[in-house]
Amino acid sequence: MKLIEDHFVVSAFGEEPVNPNTIHKQFLYDIKLAGRKRIRFHDLRHTHAIIMLEIGENSKVVSERLGYSKSGLYSRKLFKALGIKSMDQ
């Protein structure tokens, strides 16, 4: 796949865009260096959602932040994955 300008979302020190593969390789290196179990970069998205819910953020806000138009869909999937039946638990 040829990378185009739209594929680059961050820049190195405010200069040229950074190749997504560079970010991924650095992420894997940092995980190994920390002695942690390897996870996918995408898993950080779910970790972010869990932390937001744990600190009391509204599930609708969390869903919108992740780009879901229907907050209930993501909430149900996340709660099921965490073994939670409802927000009250």
Sequence and secondary structure as in RCSB ss.txt:
>XXXX:A:sequence
MKLIEDHFVVSAFGEEPVNPNTIHKQFLYDIKLAGRKRIRFHDLRHTHAIIMLEIGENSKVVSERLGYSKSGLYS
RKLFKALGIKSMDQ
>XXXX:A:secstr
    GGG   BSTTSSB  HHHHHHHHHHHHHHTT     TTHHHHHHHHHHHHTT  HHHHHHHTT S HHHHH
HHHHHHHT SSTT 
